């Protein structure tokens, strides 16, 4: 009977927890101010047992209770906070943070309410050897709803990091390093191995060069009722190879401006085309062939945002420039050159995956929009009954160089 009652109570508690309202703390709004410390954080581990929940508080409307969670994934939220507030350099030592407890609750007296934060953290060397542990209990008078709890978490994390500045803790850190990896490795740990990783985590860059190679597909349509072979011929012209380069200089931590250039090539051949008159007589036979080059160049803007732990960057780009068209057209051994162009508007989305400090492999999808109103045919301007649709989508991969 006791087991049944225990099971019913557990199910009731679980249902109650799931059914609660959820409030969120956003530590990113508390990021950006460098805090004095002898250490910086290279990773965050979560050893709590409460999942995404970091507290239970009275709901904003005063009716019932609400769960409290971070705005994003627990370890990502904390890592981003540490990364932006405890900046890495060669004078600091790298540490790993292991969170064993982080819980927000509330208490009140007859006249005042308080936010309570209980925090337990173990600090590890880069080789995952524990050298210090702290327990923080912090109380703040409630002067706002979520904002007070958010500030309490920030103060508790700051107090935990300040513990590391004590001389005795630094001695423990150095002894742990010496005992586990030897004194000759300490300089390398602090300057080469871990600072290198944090450079691209912080996206502290001056320039980016991207080389791309892939495929493009244009958006023009083939009219219904077109002869099957001609339709296949036109569809082959829509697809082809594309190559490009982007040169950009960072104007801010995540913003870059530069130049974009690319070109795509497509080819189609239809053999043994027969030209007949109205009476069915054959006038000529021969091949129909086109070699099309579409090219683009212009200024561009890029937003480059580090993802998760900094091993990759999300890329968004916009560009506006000149979109050119060149067609080498051959029929019955007579060659015709058509060319023209227009303004082009481009959008790009992609991801760069770092394989070393300054080198990444990237994948990108791009949309380039443009139409040509007029073309030159063998030097003479011709008006088109319908605009030449140059719009295309590109899917490319390539090498990225950061400096």
C-alpha positions as CSV (number, residue, x, y, z in Angstrom):
1,X,0.0,0.0,0.0
2,X,2.8,2.4,0.9
3,X,4.4,1.7,-2.5
4,X,1.2,2.5,-4.3
5,X,0.8,5.8,-2.3
6,X,4.4,6.7,-3.0
7,X,3.9,6.0,-6.7
8,X,0.7,8.1,-6.8
9,X,2.5,11.0,-4.9
10,X,5.4,10.8,-7.4
11,X,3.1,11.0,-10.4
12,X,1.2,13.9,-8.8
13,X,4.4,15.8,-8.1
14,X,5.7,15.2,-11.7
15,X,2.4,16.4,-13.1
16,X,2.4,19.4,-10.9
17,X,6.0,20.3,-12.0
18,X,5.1,19.9,-15.7
19,X,1.9,21.9,-15.3
20,X,3.6,24.9,-13.7
21,X,4.1,28.1,-15.6
22,X,7.6,28.8,-16.7
23,X,9.6,32.0,-16.3
24,X,13.0,32.5,-18.0
25,X,16.3,34.1,-17.0
26,X,18.4,35.6,-19.8
27,X,22.1,35.9,-18.8
28,X,23.0,37.3,-22.2
29,X,21.5,40.6,-21.0
30,X,24.1,40.6,-18.2
31,X,27.0,39.9,-20.5
32,X,29.6,42.2,-22.0
33,X,31.3,43.8,-19.0
34,X,34.8,42.4,-18.3
35,X,35.2,41.3,-14.7
36,X,38.6,41.2,-13.0
37,X,39.7,37.6,-12.5
38,X,42.9,35.5,-12.8
39,X,41.0,32.8,-14.7
40,X,38.8,32.2,-17.7
41,X,36.4,29.4,-18.5
42,X,36.9,26.9,-21.3
43,X,34.0,24.6,-20.7
44,X,30.9,24.1,-18.4
45,X,29.6,20.7,-17.2
46,X,26.2,20.1,-15.6
47,X,26.0,17.6,-12.8
48,X,22.7,18.8,-11.3
49,X,19.7,16.5,-11.1
50,X,16.9,19.0,-11.8
51,X,17.1,19.1,-15.6
52,X,16.3,22.5,-17.2
53,X,14.6,23.8,-14.0
54,X,16.8,26.1,-11.8
55,X,14.2,27.1,-9.3
56,X,10.6,27.4,-8.1
57,X,9.2,30.9,-7.4
58,X,5.8,32.6,-6.8
59,X,4.1,33.4,-10.1
60,X,4.1,37.0,-11.3
61,X,0.3,37.1,-10.8
62,X,0.7,35.8,-7.2
63,X,-1.3,32.7,-8.0
64,X,0.5,29.5,-7.7
65,X,4.2,28.8,-8.4
66,X,6.3,29.0,-11.6
67,X,9.3,27.0,-12.8
68,X,12.4,29.0,-13.4
69,X,14.7,28.1,-16.4
70,X,17.4,29.7,-18.5
71,X,16.4,31.3,-21.8
72,X,18.6,28.8,-23.6
73,X,20.3,25.4,-22.9
74,X,21.7,25.4,-19.3
75,X,25.4,24.9,-20.1
76,X,25.3,27.1,-23.2
77,X,23.8,29.9,-21.2
78,X,26.4,29.7,-18.5
79,X,29.3,29.3,-20.9
80,X,28.2,32.3,-22.9
81,X,28.1,34.3,-19.7
82,X,31.6,33.3,-18.6
83,X,33.0,33.8,-22.1
84,X,31.8,37.4,-22.4
85,X,32.6,38.4,-18.8
86,X,35.9,36.6,-18.1
87,X,37.9,37.3,-21.2
88,X,40.8,35.1,-22.1
89,X,44.4,36.2,-22.3
90,X,47.9,34.9,-21.7
91,X,48.0,36.2,-18.2
92,X,45.1,34.1,-17.1
93,X,44.6,30.4,-16.3
94,X,42.0,28.2,-18.0
95,X,39.5,26.4,-15.9
96,X,36.5,24.0,-16.4
97,X,33.3,24.8,-14.4
98,X,31.3,21.9,-13.0
99,X,27.9,23.0,-11.7
100,X,26.6,20.6,-9.0
101,X,23.8,22.8,-7.8
102,X,22.1,26.0,-8.9
103,X,18.7,26.7,-7.3
104,X,16.6,29.8,-7.0
105,X,13.9,30.1,-4.3
106,X,12.1,32.8,-2.3
107,X,11.5,33.7,1.3
108,X,9.6,36.5,3.0
109,X,9.0,38.3,6.2
110,X,6.1,40.4,7.2
111,X,7.7,43.4,5.5
112,X,10.0,42.1,2.8
113,X,10.6,39.3,0.3
114,X,14.0,37.9,-0.8
115,X,15.5,36.0,-3.7
116,X,17.7,33.1,-2.6
117,X,20.4,31.5,-4.7
118,X,22.2,28.3,-3.7
119,X,25.2,27.5,-5.9
120,X,27.8,24.7,-5.7
121,X,30.6,24.6,-8.3
122,X,33.7,22.5,-8.7
123,X,36.6,24.0,-10.6
124,X,38.8,21.7,-12.7
125,X,42.1,22.2,-14.5
126,X,42.1,21.8,-18.3
127,X,43.0,18.1,-17.7
128,X,39.8,17.7,-15.7
129,X,41.5,17.5,-12.3
130,X,39.5,19.2,-9.5
131,X,41.5,21.8,-7.6
132,X,38.8,23.8,-5.8
133,X,35.1,23.7,-4.8
134,X,32.8,26.5,-3.7
135,X,29.4,26.8,-2.1
136,X,27.5,30.1,-2.4
137,X,24.4,31.2,-0.6
138,X,23.3,34.6,-1.8
139,X,20.2,36.7,-0.8
140,X,18.8,39.8,-2.5
141,X,15.8,41.9,-1.5
142,X,13.1,41.6,-4.1
143,X,13.0,44.8,-6.1
144,X,11.6,43.3,-9.2
145,X,10.3,40.0,-10.4
146,X,12.6,38.0,-12.7
147,X,15.2,40.8,-12.8
148,X,16.0,40.2,-9.1
149,X,16.5,36.5,-9.5
150,X,18.6,37.1,-12.6
151,X,20.9,39.5,-10.8
152,X,21.1,36.9,-7.9
153,X,22.4,34.3,-10.3
154,X,24.9,36.7,-11.7
155,X,26.2,37.8,-8.3
156,X,26.5,34.2,-7.2
157,X,28.5,33.3,-10.2
158,X,30.7,36.3,-9.7
159,X,31.3,35.4,-6.1
160,X,32.3,31.9,-7.1
161,X,34.9,33.2,-9.6
162,X,36.2,35.7,-7.0
163,X,37.0,32.7,-4.7
164,X,39.6,31.7,-7.3
165,X,41.6,34.9,-6.9
166,X,42.7,33.8,-3.4
167,X,46.5,33.0,-3.3
168,X,45.8,29.6,-1.7
169,X,43.5,28.6,-4.5
170,X,46.1,29.6,-7.1
171,X,48.6,27.4,-5.3
172,X,46.2,24.6,-5.4
173,X,45.7,25.1,-9.1
174,X,49.5,25.1,-9.8
175,X,50.1,22.0,-7.5
176,X,47.3,20.1,-9.4
177,X,48.9,21.0,-12.7
178,X,52.4,20.0,-11.5
179,X,51.1,16.7,-9.9
180,X,49.2,15.6,-13.0
181,X,51.0,16.9,-16.1
182,X,54.4,18.2,-15.0
183,X,55.7,21.8,-14.5
184,X,57.0,22.1,-18.1
185,X,53.5,21.9,-19.5
186,X,52.0,24.8,-17.6
187,X,53.2,27.6,-19.9
188,X,51.8,25.7,-22.9
189,X,48.5,25.2,-21.3
190,X,48.1,28.9,-20.5
191,X,49.3,30.4,-23.7
192,X,49.2,28.1,-26.7
193,X,46.7,25.3,-26.4
194,X,43.7,27.0,-24.8
195,X,44.1,30.6,-25.8
196,X,44.1,29.4,-29.4
197,X,40.7,27.8,-28.9
198,X,39.3,30.9,-27.3
199,X,40.4,33.2,-30.1
200,X,37.9,31.9,-32.4
201,X,35.3,31.4,-29.7
202,X,35.4,35.1,-29.1
203,X,35.4,35.8,-32.9
204,X,38.2,38.3,-32.3
205,X,39.0,38.7,-36.0
206,X,40.2,41.3,-38.4
207,X,39.4,39.7,-41.8
208,X,37.7,36.7,-43.5
209,X,38.3,35.2,-46.9
210,X,35.9,32.6,-48.2
211,X,36.4,30.4,-51.3
212,X,33.4,28.6,-52.6
213,X,32.7,25.9,-55.2
214,X,29.3,24.2,-55.9
215,X,26.2,24.1,-58.0
216,X,23.7,26.7,-59.1
217,X,20.1,26.4,-60.5
218,X,18.4,29.3,-62.3
219,X,14.7,30.0,-61.8
220,X,13.4,30.6,-65.3
221,X,10.5,28.3,-66.5
222,X,10.1,26.3,-69.6
223,X,6.8,27.1,-71.4
224,X,4.2,24.3,-71.3
225,X,3.8,22.6,-74.7
226,X,7.5,23.0,-75.5
227,X,8.9,20.1,-77.5
228,X,10.3,17.4,-75.2
229,X,13.9,17.6,-76.5
230,X,13.9,21.4,-76.5
231,X,12.6,21.4,-72.9
232,X,15.4,19.0,-71.8
233,X,17.9,21.3,-73.6
234,X,16.6,24.4,-71.7
235,X,16.5,22.6,-68.4
236,X,20.2,21.7,-68.8
237,X,21.0,25.4,-69.2
238,X,19.4,26.1,-65.8
239,X,22.0,24.0,-63.9
240,X,25.7,24.4,-63.7
241,X,28.8,24.9,-61.6
242,X,29.5,28.0,-59.6
243,X,32.6,29.4,-58.0
244,X,33.1,32.5,-55.8
245,X,35.2,34.4,-53.4
246,X,34.2,36.7,-50.5
247,X,36.7,39.2,-49.0
248,X,35.5,40.9,-45.8
249,X,36.9,43.0,-43.0
250,X,35.4,43.0,-39.5
251,X,33.9,46.4,-38.5
252,X,32.7,45.0,-35.1
253,X,32.8,41.7,-33.2
254,X,30.1,40.1,-35.4
255,X,29.9,42.5,-38.4
256,X,32.0,42.6,-41.5
257,X,31.9,44.5,-44.8
258,X,33.7,43.6,-48.0
259,X,33.4,42.5,-51.6
260,X,31.7,39.5,-53.2
261,X,32.4,38.0,-56.6
262,X,31.2,34.8,-58.2
263,X,30.4,33.2,-61.6
264,X,28.4,30.3,-62.8
265,X,28.7,28.3,-66.0
266,X,26.2,26.1,-67.8
267,X,26.2,24.3,-71.1
268,X,23.7,22.5,-73.2
269,X,23.9,20.7,-76.6
270,X,21.1,19.5,-78.9
271,X,22.5,17.4,-81.8
272,X,21.0,16.9,-85.3
273,X,18.4,19.7,-85.2
274,X,16.4,19.7,-88.4
275,X,15.1,23.0,-89.9
276,X,12.1,22.5,-92.1
277,X,9.9,24.8,-94.2
278,X,6.1,24.9,-94.1
279,X,5.9,22.2,-96.7
280,X,8.0,19.7,-94.7
281,X,11.1,20.1,-96.8
282,X,14.4,19.9,-94.9
283,X,16.3,23.1,-95.2
284,X,19.2,22.4,-92.9
285,X,20.5,20.1,-90.1
286,X,23.0,20.9,-87.4
287,X,23.7,21.2,-83.7
288,X,22.3,23.7,-81.3
289,X,24.7,24.7,-78.5
290,X,24.9,27.3,-75.8
291,X,27.6,28.2,-73.2
292,X,26.2,30.5,-70.6
293,X,28.2,32.4,-68.0
294,X,26.5,34.5,-65.3
295,X,28.7,36.5,-63.1
296,X,28.3,38.9,-60.2
297,X,30.4,41.3,-58.2
298,X,29.6,44.0,-55.6
299,X,29.9,45.2,-52.0
300,X,28.6,42.9,-49.2
301,X,27.7,42.9,-45.5
302,X,28.1,39.9,-43.3
303,X,26.9,39.0,-39.8
304,X,29.1,36.3,-38.3
305,X,27.9,34.8,-35.0
306,X,29.7,32.1,-33.0
307,X,27.5,29.1,-32.4
308,X,27.3,27.2,-29.1
309,X,30.9,26.6,-27.8
310,X,32.6,28.6,-30.5
311,X,33.7,25.7,-32.8
312,X,31.6,27.1,-35.6
313,X,30.1,30.4,-36.9
314,X,26.7,31.1,-38.4
315,X,26.9,33.3,-41.4
316,X,24.3,35.7,-42.9
317,X,25.2,38.0,-45.8
318,X,23.5,40.6,-48.0
319,X,25.0,42.0,-51.2
320,X,24.0,44.5,-53.9
321,X,26.0,44.8,-57.1
322,X,26.3,44.1,-60.8
323,X,24.9,40.9,-62.3
324,X,26.2,40.0,-65.7
325,X,25.1,37.6,-68.5
326,X,27.2,36.2,-71.3
327,X,25.9,33.6,-73.8
328,X,27.9,32.0,-76.6
329,X,25.2,30.7,-78.9
330,X,25.9,28.4,-81.8
331,X,23.4,27.0,-84.4
332,X,24.3,25.5,-87.8
333,X,27.9,26.5,-87.3
334,X,27.0,30.1,-86.9
335,X,28.1,31.7,-83.7
336,X,26.3,34.5,-81.9
337,X,27.3,36.3,-78.7
338,X,24.7,37.7,-76.4
339,X,25.5,39.6,-73.3
340,X,23.9,42.0,-70.8
341,X,23.3,42.6,-67.2
342,X,21.4,44.3,-64.4
343,X,21.6,45.1,-60.7
344,X,21.7,42.0,-58.5
345,X,20.5,41.5,-54.9
346,X,21.9,38.5,-53.0
347,X,21.2,36.8,-49.7
348,X,23.5,34.1,-48.1
349,X,23.2,31.7,-45.2
350,X,25.9,29.4,-44.1
351,X,28.0,27.8,-41.4
352,X,31.8,27.8,-40.9
353,X,33.2,24.8,-39.0
354,X,36.7,25.5,-37.6
355,X,39.4,22.8,-38.1
356,X,42.1,25.0,-36.6
357,X,42.6,28.5,-35.1
358,X,42.4,30.4,-38.5
359,X,41.0,27.8,-40.9
360,X,37.4,26.6,-41.3
361,X,35.4,24.6,-43.8
362,X,32.1,26.1,-44.8
363,X,28.8,25.4,-46.4
364,X,26.6,28.1,-47.9
365,X,23.3,28.6,-49.6
366,X,22.8,31.7,-51.6
367,X,20.0,33.4,-53.5
368,X,21.0,35.9,-56.2
369,X,18.1,37.9,-57.8
370,X,18.3,39.8,-61.1
371,X,16.7,40.3,-64.5
372,X,18.1,41.6,-67.8
373,X,15.8,43.9,-69.8
374,X,18.0,44.2,-72.8
375,X,20.8,42.2,-74.4
376,X,23.5,42.9,-76.9
377,X,23.7,40.5,-79.8
378,X,27.0,40.7,-81.7
379,X,27.3,44.3,-80.5
380,X,23.8,45.4,-81.3
381,X,21.2,46.1,-78.6
382,X,18.0,44.0,-78.9
383,X,14.8,44.5,-76.9
384,X,13.5,41.3,-75.2
385,X,9.8,40.3,-75.4
386,X,10.3,38.9,-71.9
387,X,13.0,39.8,-69.4
388,X,15.9,37.3,-69.1
389,X,15.6,35.9,-65.6
390,X,19.0,35.6,-64.1
391,X,17.8,34.6,-60.6
392,X,19.5,31.6,-59.2
393,X,20.1,29.6,-56.0
394,X,23.6,28.4,-55.2
395,X,24.7,25.5,-52.9
396,X,28.4,25.6,-52.2
397,X,31.2,24.4,-49.9
398,X,34.6,25.8,-49.5
399,X,37.6,27.0,-47.5
400,X,37.5,29.9,-45.0
401,X,40.5,31.8,-43.8
402,X,40.3,34.0,-40.7
403,X,42.9,36.5,-39.5
